[in-house]
Structures are given as structure tokens and as C-alpha cells.
Amino acid sequence: MNKKSPLSAFISLILLSTLLLAFWAVPAVSCSSDSNDWSMFHHDLTHNGDSASTAPNTNSTLWTYKTGGGVSSSPAVVDRRVYVGSEDHNVYCFDAFNGDALWNYTTGDSVGSSPAVADGRVYVGSNDHNVYCLDASSGILIWNYSTGGEVGSSPAVVDGRVYVGSYDHHMYCFEASNGALIWNYTTGYVGYGNDVNSSPAVSDGKVYVGSYDGNVYCLSASNGDLVWKYNTGNWVSSSPAVGDGRVYVGTEGGSVCCLDASNGGFEWKYSTPSNVFSSPAVAEGKVYFGNFYQSVYCLDGSSGGLLWEYIISDFKVGDGVNSSPAVADGKVYVGDLNYDVYCLDASSSTLIWQYTTNAGVRSSPAVANGNVYVGSADGNIYAFGSSSAPNSTPTSTPNPTVAPTSTPTKTPPSPILIIAAFAATIILIATALLMYFKKRKH
């Protein structure tokens, strides 16, 4: 039987140590978002619609892409990719800088829900009653959960959980990894209009969502228990925004309500002439929203006082503002059903630019990487801006259809693990050297 020499053992230990260090020190590819990303409906978990990105001053289009149906879904933009749904039943992924289609996944019905992207996965609802979890890189199905109604609500994803509403008058919480149901909460109205179309906001361990029973609900994020509810007196399809300890939400009675986030106490209400489907944006102490008549409003977040109103000059009845405003770089971006996308000065409401699509714009703009992304009922995704792409190009996987078993995503190691691996390597090297020189003495 051959025995290894001390020198051979020493070399083996060095190689093993190097491999261990390489394994821990080299980060895996991931889809972690940065400050310029727009990872879910209305930007983030609080749905404040406020981005730190720069934003375009002109209506120059960077690219457009024509889908097979209207686009009321609002884009998510993460890691140089744009994710959005279409009424052609598909969820799409595009290169954010040139509009190349990277993949699409076909559901059983139209997709008006806005995707949420977290930890390398895309979460989105469909009118086929399902909530889907897709691989963000390939579009391959990881899991789906069938609810009792259409899912127009847009998911919020945090701490390994997915929160989303359904037209079956339930609010759901799932395990993000495998779609297992953690809890559901039944809203109060059963019958016509019993849907939770509102998209939940999550803040400080609480979930805030509206319902067509007229209530705004605050639920415990951990177990779904009711913390408080406030009855607005009208259907609530608008999605709450949370900021500065307050909850802001629109109602189909034409008002925006401001509530205390901790206990649901009423603070103020601002009334307009028509329904508020638009979800408020909150930025620098101001609240921005549109109504179904002809206006975009800016209110003082503390008092509800009107700061300005932008009136759509060529308004036609039924062509109001369903789109939820995005605020970035001192500007407000919003669409209307009269086919237009607007860019307004956030301080004064002065029109900076306007772009006319070929149908109504119900989709809400997303601002990321210096560009604005939005859909239209004409079937197009529009990217406005001129920001150029980095050197590397995402790879595409056309129309995935096979559902694999769920595979955990490898995440980059923490600095502590890297230091520990490095220390272990040094110890192994020192031990090998000691063994080698002891053998030489004998």
C-alpha cells in the first residue's frame, strides 16, 4: 500500500484550502435589487411610488415592444430587466435598455397584476385565478397557487413571504419558496364586487390593503390577525401607500383618505368630483394621485390641503386617470385613459412633456436606471429616456413551459463567512507546514 509523502499531503491540503476559500468567497449570481430598481407595484413595499433614480426630461422613446394584448400591468425593473404582464395571457421579461424579449411565460388568462421581483424570482397574479412564482432568469415555473377568483392584485414580497389579494374576497400570505399557504383573511363583503383588487403594502410588520367591502384593513404580517379596519363608505380598489406614520388610499367615492398607520384613526379626507382608482404616491411630504374625471392632484401629506391640480385639457368623459403616479427627479409621471403619458413638474404641476400612445394608459409608470417604463392598452410597452446599457447583455430563454421542482437560490455569503473561510485556510496551511517539518526532523 502506497503512502503519501508529507510534501504530497501538504500540497493536497493547500489545494483543498484554496477550493474552500473560492467556494465561499465568490458570490453567486443573484437578482438582488439596488436603489435604482423598481421591484414591485409602485416601487417598494410601502407603495410610495417614489424613486431615487434620475428621470427623462423629454418624451424620446428608448424602445417599444408590441405584445399581443393590452397592457394594464405595471412594470417591475430589477437587474437591467423589465417584467410586466399583458392581456395576451403572458408575463414578459425584457432587456431594460434595448427592449429585447428575453422570455415570456403563458398563463391561462389575462395578466393585469404587476409583477414583484425578489431573490431571483418573479411573483405575479393572473385572471386565471392563480398566483405564479417564476424563475427571474429563465421564466420557468417554480410554483403556482390557485385562489377562488381572479388575481388582479399585485404581490408584495418580504421576509420569505408573498402577500396578495384575490377576487374571492380573501387576502393571502404564502411561503415565497414553495407557495405553501401560511394564512388568509376573509374581507367582509360577500356577493357582487367581493374582490380584493387593491395591492397590499407592507410596513413595520403590518399589511395594509383595501377591499370592495369599503374597508381599509391593517393585518398582522405574521399571522393575518386583524389589527384595525376603517370603513371609507365606498369601494376601495386603490392600493394604500404608507409614509410618515400615515396610510393614504383612494376610494370610488372620489376621495383620498389619510389614516394613522398604527391604529387606523382618521386624520383627513380630500374629496374630488370622481372616483379615485389611482393609488397615491408619497414623496417629500406630498401626496400625488389622479381621479377618473380629468385631474392629477398634489396634496400636503400632513393636512390634506391642495397644493396644485393639473387639469387635462383635452379630457373626454370616461378618459380619466386610473394610472398611479411615479415621482422621481423632481417630476411626476402618470398616464390617462385619453391615450397619454404625462411628465409634470412635481413642485408646480407645469407640463414638461406629453406622449400620445394609441390607446388608454391604465398602467402605472416605473422609473429606474434613468428611464421610464409603462404599458398601454394598445399592447405596447414603452421605455422613455436615453440611458445606455452596461457592457454585458442578459441571456434569453424563449417561452418556457416546463415546471421544474423548486430549487433554492444560492445567495452571496456574508463577510463573516468569508473571514471564517480565510481563517480556516490559514489554519490548514499552518498545520500542513508543521506536519511537514516534523517529518523532516525524524
N, C-alpha and C positions, 0 to 999 in steps of 0.2 A: 504494500500500500504506500503510495507516494504522499509525502508530507510537504506542505508549502513551506518555503523558506521564510524567515522573518521579513525579509525585504519584500517578498511576494505578498505576504499578509498586509504589510504596510501600504503597498500600492493599492490593494483591494479596498482597504479602509478609506484611503483618500478618495478613491472613485465613488464609493458609497456615500461618503460625506458630501461630495460635490453634487451628486444626484439629489440628495435630500434637500440641500440648500436651493438648488434650482427649482425643485418642485414647489417649495413654499414661497420662494422669492418672486417667481414670475407670475404676475396676475393673469387670471383667466379673462377671456373676452366676456364682457357683460354689457347690459343695456342700462347702466346707472345714469340717471339724468343729472344735468348741471343746471346752473341758474338761468341759462338761456332757453332751456327746454320748456315745452308746454305739454305736460304729461297726461292731462285728462281734461274733461269738460271744464271750461272757464279757468284753466291754468293749473289749479292745485286743489288740495283737499278742502280749503276754505271757500273755493269757488269765487275768489275776489276778482278774477279777470284782469289782474294787474301784472305786467311783465317788466322785467329789468332789461329786456333787450332793446337795442336801437330799433327804429321802425321807419319805413319809407316815407319820404315827403312827396312822392309823385305816384301816379297810378300806372307806372310802367309794369308790364307783366314779365315775370321771370320765366314762367311756363304755365301751360294749362294742360289738363288731361280730361278727355271725354269718357265718362262711364256710360253704362247702358241704362241709367235711370236718374231721376232727380236726386240731389244730394242735400238733405237737411241735417245730416250728421255733421258734427263739428270736428275739425281735425285735431289730432294729438301729434306733437312733433318732439321726437326724442332721438338722440344719437344720429342726427342727419337723416332721419326718416320721418315721413308723414304717414299717419294711419287714419283712415276715415271709412265710413260706411256709405252705401248707396241703395237706392230703391231697386236696383237691379239684383238685390239679394246678396251682394258681395261686400266683404271687408277688404280694403285695398291697402297696400304698402308701396310708397313711392320714395325715390331719392329726393330729398328735400331741396336740392339745388338744381337738378335738371329735369325732374318730373318723370324719370324713367320708372316704369312699373316693375317692382321687384317681386311681388307676389299678390295673389288675391285668393280669398277663401270664400266659398259659396255656402250661404246659409239657406234656410227653407223659405225665407220671405224677406221683405224689405228691411234695411238696417238704418233706422233713424237715430239710434243710440250713438253716443260719441265714445270712441274707444278710450280706455285708460291703459297706460303702459307702465309696468313696474317689474323689476327684477327679471328682465328678458322675456316678459310675457305680455300679451295684449288681451284685455278683458273688454267684452262688448255684448250688448243685448241685440235681439232681433225680434221682429214681429212674428216669427215662428214660435214664440213663447220661450225661447232658450236664452240662457246666458252662456257665452262661449269664452274659453281660455285658449289662446293660440300662441305658438312659439313666435316671438317677435322677429327672429331672423328668417324663418322659413315659412311661417303661416300655417304650419301643421297643427292640427287639433290636438290639444292636450286633454281637455275635458269639456263637457257641457252639462248644464243642469236645466231641466225642463220645468218652468213655472206654470201656473194656471192661466196665464194671459200674455198679451204682447208685452215686450220689454223695450219701451222707448226711453226709459230712464237710463242715465249714463253712470257706469260704475265708479265708485271711489275705492281705492286700494291702499291699505296701510297696515303695517304690523302683521303681515301674512293673512289679512282678511279682505274680502271683497264685499262691499255694501252696494245694493241696488234695489230699486223698486220695480213693481210689475203691475199690469192692468188687472191682476187678480186681487187687488186691494191689499197686497202684502208688501212689507219691507223685508228684504232678505239679507242675511250675513252668511258667507261661505268661507271655507278654508281656501286660500288662494292657491295652494299647491295641488289640491286634488278635487275641489268642488264640493266637498262634504258640507252639508248644511249644519251650521252652528246654531242659528236661531232665525225665526221670522216673527214679525209683528203684524197683526191684523189691524188696519185702519177701520174707522167706524162706519163708513157708508157702504152698504151692500145693495147693488142694483145698477141701473144705468149710470155710467160715469164713475164707476167704483175703482178707478185706476190711481196708481201712484206713478204718474208720469214725471214728476219732479225728480231731479237728480240729487242724491244726498251729499251734504257737506259734512266733513268730519273735523272736529277740533276739540282738544282737551278731553279726550275720552268720551265724547258725545257725538251722536249722529243727528243731524238736522235735516228734515225733509217735509215737503208739503204733500197734500192729498186732495182729491176731488171731494172729500167729505167736508172741505172748508178749513181743515186744521193744519197748523204747522206743528210738527212733532219734534220733540227732543228725546232721544232714546239713549240708553247706556250702550256704548260701543261694545262692551264686553259680553253682555247677556241680553240686550234688547229690551230691558225693562224701561217703562215709561218714566222719564224724569219730569217732563211737563208737556202740555199741549196748549195751543192758543187758537181759538176759533175766530177766523177772519170774517166769517159771514158769506164767503164766496169761494168758488173752486180755486184751488191753488195748483197750477201746473208749472209756475215759475219755480226755479231752484234757489234755495236760500244761499246767501253769501254771509260769511262770518268775519267780522273785523272789529277791533277795539271793544271787545266785550259785548257786541251787539249782533243781532241777526236781522238781515234785510231781505224781504221777499215781496214779490208782486202777487196780485190777485186778479181774478177775472171780473172783479167789481170795479177795476180801474184804479186801484190804489197800490201804493207801496207801504208796507208796514215795517216799523223798526221795533224790535223786541229786545229785552235784556236776555243775553245768551245763557245766563246762569239759572234764571227762574221763569223766563217767558213773560216777564212783566212788560206791559205796553209802554212804549216811550213816545212814539209819534206815528202819524199816518199822513201821507200826501196823496191827494185824490186827483185823478186825471179824467178826461172825458170818455175813455175807452179802456178795454181790457189790457192788463199788463201780463203778457205771456213771457216777455223778456226777463231774463234773470239779471239782477243788479250787479254791476261791477263796483268795487270799493277800492279807492286809491287816494292816498294823501288826505284822508278825512272827507272825501267827497263820494257821492253815490251817483252812478250813471245807469240809465235804463231807457228803454223805449216803450211806447204803447201802441195799441192796434189802430189808433187814429192817424196821427201824422207827425209825431214829435219824438225827439230824443231829449231827455231831461238830465240836468245835473243839480243835485241837492246837497245841502250841507249835511254831513253824516250825523252830527250831534243834534241838530234842531229840526231837520227836515225842511228847512227853508229853501226856496227855489233860488238857485244861483244863475242858471240860464236854461233856455229852451230853444232847441233848434227845430224849426218847422219845415217839413218837407214841402218844397214849393210846388211840385207837380203831382201832389197827392191825389190818388183816386180812391174811392170808397172800397174798403177791403184790402188795400195795399199798405197796411201799417207796418210797424216794426215788431217782428217776432224774435229777431236775432238779438243775442245778448252782447253788449258792448265789450270790447277789449281795450285796455288802456296801456299805452307804452310810449315812452319817449316824449311825454307831453302832448300826446294825441289820443283821440278816441276813434276806434274803428268799429263800424256796425253796418249791417245790411238791412234792406227793407223788401217788402213783397212787391214793390214797384220796380224790381229788377236791379236795384243799385247797391253798390258798396260805397260808404262814405268814410272820409277821414276828416275829423273835426279837431280844432284846437281845444285841448282839454280845459283851458282856463277861460276861453272867451266864446266857444262854440263856432268860431269862424271856420267856414268851409275851406279846407286845404286842397282836397281833391275828391273827385267822384268818378266812379267807373260803372258803366251800364252793362250788365250781363244780358242774357236772352230770356230770363225768367226770374221769378221771385227768389230772394235770398233769405231763407229761413235759418240757414247755417250760421253759427257764430264764429267770428274770426279768431284765429290763433296767431300770436306774434312770437316768433323765435328766430334766432340767427340773423336778425336784421330784416326779416321778411314777414309778410302777412299771408296767411293761408285761409281760404274759405271756400265753401261749396255753394252751388246754385241749383235751383230746380231745373235748369237747362242741362243738367247732367255733368257739368264741368267742375273740376277742382281748379281754383285759381291761386297762383302764387304771385304776389306783388313784391317788388324790390329788385335789388341788383347784387345782393351778396353772393360772392363766388364760393365755390365748393373747396374744401380741403383737397389734398392730392389723392388720397385713397378713395376708392369707389366701392359702395356696398355691392354684394353679390345678390343675384336674383334667384328665386325659386318659383317658377310659374305655377299658379293654380293648384296648390296642394290639396289632396283629397283623402289621404290615408291617415288614420288616427293611431298614433303610437301610444305606448304606455307612458305615464308621466315620468319625466326624468328631472331630478333636481338640478338646478342651475348652479354651477360652481362659481363662487364669488371670490373676489380677491382677498388674500389673507390680511389680517391686521398687522400693524408694525410689531406688536408683541410677539406674534408667531414667527415673524422673520428674524427678530433678535434671538428668540429661543432656538430656532434652527441654526443660526450662525454660531451661537454658544455651543450647541451640541456638536457642530462640526469641529470647532476648536478643541473640544474635549477628546473627540475621537482621534484627531491628528496627534494630540499630546500623548494619548495612550499608546498609539501605534509607535511613536518615536521611542517612548520609554521601553516598550517590549523589544524593539529592535536593538537598542543599545545594551539592554540586559543580556540578550542572547550573545552579543558580540563579546561581552566580558567573560562569558563562560566558554 
